[in-house]
Amino acid sequence: MLFTQGNYLLFLLAAFFAYWLIAARIQPRIVFLLAASYGFYLASGWQALALLFAISTIDYCVTRLMQSSERPRTRKLLLAVSLTTDVGVLCVFKYANFFLSNAASVFGWHAPALRLLVPLGLSFFIFQSVAYVIDSYRRTAEPAKTYFEYLAFIAFFPTLVAGPILRASQFLPQLRQPLALSAEQGGQALALIALGLLKKIAVADYLSVNLVERVFDFPERYSSLEVLLGVYGYALQIYADFSGYSDIAIGSALLLGFTLPENFNLPYRAVDLPDFWRRWHISLSTWLRDYVFFSLAGKRLRNVKMLYAASLVTMLIGGLWHGAAWPFVIWGLLHGIGLIVVRWWQSQKTFAQTFRASLGATVISMFLTFHFVCLTWIFFRAETLAQAVGIVRQIARGSVDVTNLNASLLILIAGGLLMHWLPQGIWTTTQRGFTRLPAPAQALLLFGLGIGLYAIASSEVAPFIYARF
């Protein structure tokens, strides 16, 4: 059930009215959220739902035992059981064929492919559950009070398929407190959902169908400049696609009275790679920081070699998290190396400090960061390393021609990237203006937007890019 499909909007509408009939009572509200979330996920198949239930149950039982024990050895053993189960499930479903095929290539084996269908959102709900288990082990978060509470937290339908990845400290307190929905919050939620649909259908899908797919499939048919613009188009597509998903998820949750954390913050305005990762897919980047990077490097970060090694390993894990393919590994490797170079540069106390203080340093840093990110997006988007290399080679030819691109594509790319530079208060002002409109006026605007999106939508509903991770 995709967020862009009419059946999701009908599901959300029905869940909204039923939910607020019982929202005053905490336990019925929790049970209803769990039932609605499982019903939503059942559209992915009963096997996927069974796996979600099994992972949630195992981790809940493990953490309950962990909380009742004061013996460090027992707690470590329970943590190992949970992590082995979660990571093992992830490896079997996402990485078994990747490792088997590569091992077969190296040793000359014959390894038939396993016919495993990866459940939607597997990486997201496993990472969310792993965070809860580790927080319980570290005693840094209040645990769930009941079994149903934990199940509802892991399966919360707005975030189940593609995040944001929630922490228990962000969600569980809201689940327990009395909830209310003001007219202003309702308007904000509708505005976020509308914005998300606009990003997805009018920007991401349009760029994908009319530019990105064509350029990546047949780069030799386009000039170097057109291929480069195709890469810029993909940078904008993946941002609009995933931030659009996050907007719809956050808006859907807000309709139910839950405030979720921001997941994107104008990432292409980043001045360096660490800044980019503070702005892009924030829930994943903070997860990798807290549970991988700090676990490897320690929080004091005094050992420079360990800092660099931890950065590289963390980004390699981030690359593999996105998919079991060598282009994702290269993508993670490039970002890891990029973070090492940036941190080395920032540690220099002579020329680098003088440069960073100069007038044009920020502009140059933004320019280099954006183009490095775009370079890595080539490997992220490419299905094979050969395809990625073909894109890079075509850009390197240096041919200049844009006859294959129409004006609307050029305007959309330029406008989409320039939106990052508008004053941040413009969106806030627009959102407030929408929430202050009478309900009939809001409905009329949303209806007009819906008609417009339907008119420009492609014949087939395109899945969200991150839904497959």
C-alpha positions in Angstrom: 0.0 0.0 0.0 1.9 3.1 -1.3 1.4 6.5 0.2 0.7 7.9 -3.2 -2.2 5.5 -3.9 -5.8 6.3 -3.2 -6.3 3.2 -1.0 -3.7 4.6 1.4 -5.5 7.9 1.7 -8.8 6.1 2.3 -7.1 3.9 4.9 -5.6 6.9 6.6 -9.0 8.6 6.6 -10.8 5.6 8.1 -8.0 5.2 10.7 -8.2 8.8 11.6 -11.9 8.9 12.4 -11.8 5.5 14.2 -8.7 6.4 16.2 -10.1 9.7 17.6 -13.2 7.9 18.8 -11.1 5.9 21.3 -8.0 8.1 21.6 -9.0 9.3 25.2 -8.3 5.8 26.5 -4.7 4.8 26.3 -4.9 1.0 26.1 -7.7 0.8 23.5 -5.7 3.4 21.5 -2.6 1.3 21.6 -4.4 -1.8 20.6 -6.1 0.1 17.7 -2.8 1.5 16.5 -1.3 -2.0 16.5 -4.3 -3.5 14.7 -4.3 -0.7 12.1 -0.5 -1.0 11.6 -0.7 -4.8 11.1 -3.6 -4.4 8.8 -1.6 -1.9 6.8 1.4 -4.2 6.6 -0.6 -7.2 5.8 -0.9 -5.8 2.2 2.8 -6.8 1.9 1.9 -10.5 2.6 1.3 -12.6 5.7 4.9 -13.9 5.6 6.2 -10.3 6.0 3.8 -9.6 8.8 4.8 -12.9 10.6 8.4 -11.9 10.4 7.7 -8.4 11.8 5.7 -10.0 14.7 8.5 -12.6 15.4 11.3 -10.0 15.4 9.3 -7.7 17.7 8.4 -10.6 20.1 11.9 -11.9 20.4 13.4 -8.4 21.1 10.7 -7.6 23.6 11.3 -10.8 25.5 15.0 -10.3 25.4 14.8 -6.8 26.7 12.4 -7.8 29.5 14.9 -10.4 30.7 17.7 -7.9 30.3 15.9 -5.4 32.5 15.3 -7.9 35.2 19.0 -9.0 35.4 21.9 -7.2 37.0 24.6 -9.6 35.9 26.7 -8.1 33.2 27.5 -11.4 31.6 23.8 -12.3 31.4 23.0 -9.0 29.9 25.7 -9.3 27.3 24.5 -12.8 26.4 20.9 -11.5 25.9 22.2 -8.6 23.8 24.2 -11.0 21.6 21.1 -13.2 21.2 19.0 -10.3 20.0 21.6 -8.8 17.7 22.4 -12.2 16.2 18.7 -12.8 15.5 18.1 -9.3 14.0 21.3 -9.1 12.0 20.9 -12.7 11.0 17.4 -12.2 9.6 18.7 -9.1 7.7 21.6 -11.0 6.3 19.6 -14.0 5.1 16.9 -11.9 3.4 19.0 -9.1 1.9 22.6 -10.4 1.6 22.6 -14.2 1.3 22.5 -14.2 -2.5 25.0 -11.4 -2.7 27.6 -13.3 -0.6 26.8 -16.6 -2.2 27.2 -15.3 -5.7 30.5 -13.5 -4.9 31.9 -16.6 -3.1 30.9 -18.7 -6.1 32.8 -16.3 -8.4 35.9 -16.4 -6.3 36.0 -20.2 -5.7 34.4 -21.4 -8.8 31.4 -22.8 -7.1 27.9 -23.2 -8.4 25.5 -21.4 -6.1 21.9 -21.3 -7.1 20.0 -18.2 -6.1 17.8 -18.4 -3.1 14.2 -17.3 -3.8 13.7 -15.0 -0.9 11.3 -12.0 -1.1 12.6 -9.2 1.0 9.8 -7.8 3.1 9.0 -4.1 2.7 10.7 -2.0 5.3 12.8 -4.8 6.7 15.9 -2.7 7.2 13.9 0.1 8.9 12.0 -1.9 11.5 15.0 -4.1 12.3 17.2 -1.0 12.9 14.5 0.5 15.0 14.2 -2.7 17.1 18.0 -3.0 17.4 18.2 0.6 18.7 15.6 -0.3 21.4 17.6 -3.4 22.5 20.9 -1.5 22.6 19.3 1.4 24.5 17.8 -1.1 27.0 21.2 -2.7 27.4 22.8 0.7 28.0 19.9 1.8 30.2 19.6 5.0 28.3 15.9 4.8 27.5 12.8 3.9 29.4 11.5 0.5 28.2 8.1 -0.3 26.9 5.7 -1.0 29.7 3.6 -3.6 27.9 3.9 -6.1 25.1 1.3 -4.3 23.0 3.0 -1.0 23.5 6.2 -2.3 22.1 4.5 -4.0 19.2 2.7 -0.8 18.3 6.0 1.2 18.5 7.8 -1.1 16.1 4.9 -1.4 13.6 3.6 2.2 13.6 2.3 2.3 10.1 3.3 5.8 9.0 7.0 4.9 9.6 7.0 1.2 9.1 8.0 1.0 5.4 10.7 3.7 5.1 11.0 5.6 8.3 11.9 7.9 9.9 13.7 5.4 12.2 12.2 6.1 15.6 13.7 5.8 19.0 11.8 4.6 22.0 12.4 7.9 23.8 10.8 9.8 20.9 7.7 7.7 20.6 6.7 5.8 23.7 6.1 8.9 25.9 3.7 10.2 23.3 2.0 6.8 23.2 1.3 7.0 26.9 0.1 10.6 27.3 -3.3 12.1 26.6 -3.5 13.2 23.0 -5.4 16.0 21.4 -5.4 17.4 17.8 -5.9 21.1 17.3 -7.2 22.7 14.1 -3.7 24.1 13.6 -2.0 20.7 13.9 -4.5 19.2 11.6 -3.8 21.9 9.0 0.0 21.3 9.4 -0.5 17.6 8.9 -2.5 18.1 5.7 0.0 20.6 4.4 2.8 18.1 5.0 1.0 15.3 3.2 0.2 17.6 0.3 3.8 18.8 0.1 5.0 15.2 0.2 2.7 14.2 -2.7 3.8 17.2 -4.7 7.4 16.4 -4.2 6.9 12.7 -5.2 4.6 13.0 -8.1 5.3 16.4 -9.6 9.1 16.4 -9.1 10.6 12.9 -8.4 8.4 10.8 -10.7 8.5 13.4 -13.5 12.3 13.6 -13.4 12.6 9.8 -13.2 10.4 9.1 -16.2 11.4 11.9 -18.5 15.1 12.2 -17.7 16.9 10.0 -15.2 15.8 6.6 -16.4 16.7 7.5 -20.0 20.1 8.9 -19.2 21.2 6.0 -16.9 19.9 3.3 -19.3 21.4 4.8 -22.5 24.1 7.4 -21.5 25.8 7.1 -24.9 22.8 8.7 -26.6 23.3 11.9 -24.6 25.9 14.6 -24.5 28.2 15.0 -21.5 26.2 18.0 -20.4 22.9 16.2 -20.7 24.3 13.2 -18.7 25.5 15.6 -16.0 22.1 17.3 -15.9 20.7 13.7 -15.6 22.9 13.2 -12.5 21.7 16.5 -11.1 18.2 15.4 -11.9 18.7 12.2 -9.9 20.1 14.2 -7.0 16.9 16.1 -7.0 14.7 13.1 -7.7 16.0 11.1 -4.7 15.7 14.1 -2.4 12.1 14.9 -3.5 11.2 11.2 -3.4 12.5 10.4 0.1 11.8 13.7 1.7 8.4 13.6 0.2 7.9 10.2 1.8 9.0 11.6 5.1 6.7 14.5 4.8 3.7 12.2 4.3 4.8 9.9 7.1 5.3 12.9 9.5 2.0 14.4 8.4 0.1 11.1 8.8 1.5 10.6 12.3 0.6 14.2 13.2 -3.0 13.5 12.2 -3.0 10.8 14.9 -1.4 13.2 17.5 2.2 12.1 17.2 5.1 14.5 16.5 7.9 12.8 14.6 11.5 14.1 14.2 12.6 15.9 11.1 14.3 13.6 8.6 15.7 16.2 6.0 17.0 19.7 6.4 18.0 21.2 3.0 20.9 18.7 2.5 22.3 20.3 -0.7 23.1 23.4 1.3 25.7 21.4 3.3 29.2 23.0 3.6 31.0 19.7 4.0 30.2 15.9 4.2 29.7 15.8 8.0 27.2 18.6 7.5 25.5 16.8 4.7 25.0 13.7 6.9 23.5 16.0 9.6 20.9 17.1 7.0 20.3 13.9 4.9 18.2 11.0 6.2 18.8 12.3 9.7 17.2 9.3 11.5 19.6 6.9 9.7 22.7 9.0 10.0 22.2 9.5 13.8 21.5 5.8 14.1 24.8 4.9 12.4 26.5 7.5 14.5 25.1 6.3 17.9 25.2 2.6 17.4 28.1 2.0 14.9 30.5 4.9 14.9 30.6 5.5 18.6 30.7 1.8 19.3 33.8 1.6 17.1 35.6 4.8 17.9 34.4 5.7 21.4 32.8 9.0 22.3 36.1 10.7 23.2 37.5 10.4 19.7 41.1 10.9 20.7 42.6 8.2 18.5 42.8 9.7 15.0 43.4 6.4 13.3 40.5 4.8 15.1 38.4 7.8 14.1 39.2 7.4 10.5 38.7 3.6 10.6 35.3 4.0 12.3 34.2 6.5 9.7 35.1 4.1 6.9 33.5 1.1 8.5 30.3 3.1 9.4 29.8 4.3 5.9 30.5 0.8 4.4 27.8 -0.5 6.7 25.6 2.4 5.6 26.2 1.4 2.0 25.4 -2.2 2.5 22.3 -1.3 4.5 20.9 0.2 1.3 21.3 -2.9 -0.7 23.4 -6.0 -1.4 25.3 -4.8 -4.5 28.7 -3.6 -5.3 27.6 -0.1 -6.4 26.2 0.5 -2.8 29.5 -0.7 -1.4 31.4 1.8 -3.6 28.9 4.5 -2.6 29.6 3.8 1.1 33.3 3.5 0.5 33.5 6.9 -1.3 31.5 8.6 1.5 33.8 7.0 4.1 36.9 8.2 2.3 35.3 11.6 1.8 34.6 12.0 5.5 38.2 11.0 6.3 39.6 13.6 3.9 37.3 16.3 5.3 38.3 15.6 8.9 42.0 15.5 8.0 41.6 18.8 6.2 39.8 20.4 9.1 42.5 19.2 11.5 45.2 21.2 9.6 46.3 24.3 11.5 48.0 26.3 8.8 46.7 26.9 5.3 43.4 25.0 5.8 42.4 27.3 8.7 43.3 30.4 6.7 41.3 29.1 3.7 38.2 28.3 5.8 38.2 31.8 7.1 38.4 33.4 3.7 35.5 35.1 1.9 34.8 32.5 -0.7 35.5 29.4 1.3 31.9 28.6 2.2 30.8 28.9 -1.5 33.6 26.7 -2.7 33.0 24.1 0.1 29.3 23.9 -0.8 30.1 23.5 -4.5 32.6 20.7 -3.9 30.4 19.0 -1.4 27.3 19.0 -3.7 29.3 17.7 -6.6 31.0 15.0 -4.5 27.5 13.9 -3.4 26.3 13.9 -7.0 29.3 11.8 -8.0 28.4 9.2 -5.4 24.8 9.3 -6.4 25.9 7.8 -9.7 27.0 4.6 -8.0 23.9 4.7 -5.8 21.6 4.8 -8.8 23.5 2.5 -11.1 22.4 -1.1 -11.2 26.0 -2.3 -12.0 29.5 -0.9 -11.6 29.8 -1.0 -15.4 26.8 1.3 -15.8 28.2 3.7 -13.2 31.6 3.8 -15.0 29.7 4.4 -18.3 28.0 7.5 -16.8 31.3 8.9 -15.5 33.0 8.3 -18.8 30.3 10.0 -20.8 30.5 13.0 -18.6 34.3 13.1 -19.0 34.0 13.3 -22.8 33.1 17.0 -22.4 30.5 17.3 -25.2 28.0 20.2 -24.8 24.5 19.8 -26.1 21.0 20.0 -24.6 18.8 19.3 -27.6 17.4 16.1 -26.0 16.2 18.1 -23.0 13.1 20.2 -23.0 12.8 23.5 -21.1 10.5 22.2 -18.4 13.1 19.7 -17.3 15.8 22.4 -17.1 13.5 24.7 -15.2 12.5 21.9 -12.8 16.1 21.0 -12.0 17.1 24.6 -11.5 14.1 25.5 -9.5 14.3 22.3 -7.4 17.9 23.0 -6.4 17.3 26.7 -5.9 14.5 25.9 -3.4 17.3 24.9 -1.0 18.4 28.6 -1.0 15.1 30.2 -0.2 14.8 31.7 3.3 13.6 28.9 5.6 10.8 31.1 6.9 9.0 31.0 3.6 7.7 27.4 4.1 6.8 28.2 7.7 4.8 31.3 6.6 3.1 29.3 3.8 2.2 26.5 6.2 0.8 28.9 8.8 -1.2 30.7 6.1 -2.8 27.3 5.1 -3.6 26.3 8.6 -5.4 29.6 9.2 -7.7 29.1 6.3 -11.3 27.9 7.0 -11.7 24.2 6.6 -13.7 24.5 3.3 -10.9 26.6 1.8 -8.3 24.0 2.8 -10.4 21.3 1.3 -10.8 23.2 -1.9 -7.1 23.8 -2.2 -6.3 20.1 -1.5 -8.9 19.0 -4.0 -7.4 21.2 -6.7 -3.9 19.9 -5.9 -5.2 16.4 -6.1 -6.7 17.0 -9.5 -3.5 18.6 -10.7 -1.3 15.8 -9.5 -3.6 13.2 -11.0 -3.3 15.0 -14.4 0.5 15.0 -14.4 1.0 11.6 -12.8 2.5 8.8 -14.9 0.3 5.9 -15.9 1.9 3.6 -13.3 2.4 4.5 -9.6 6.1 4.6 -9.0 7.2 3.0 -5.7 9.2 5.2 -3.3 12.9 4.7 -3.8 13.6 3.9 -0.1 10.7 1.5 0.2 12.9 -1.2 -1.3 15.6 -0.8 1.4 
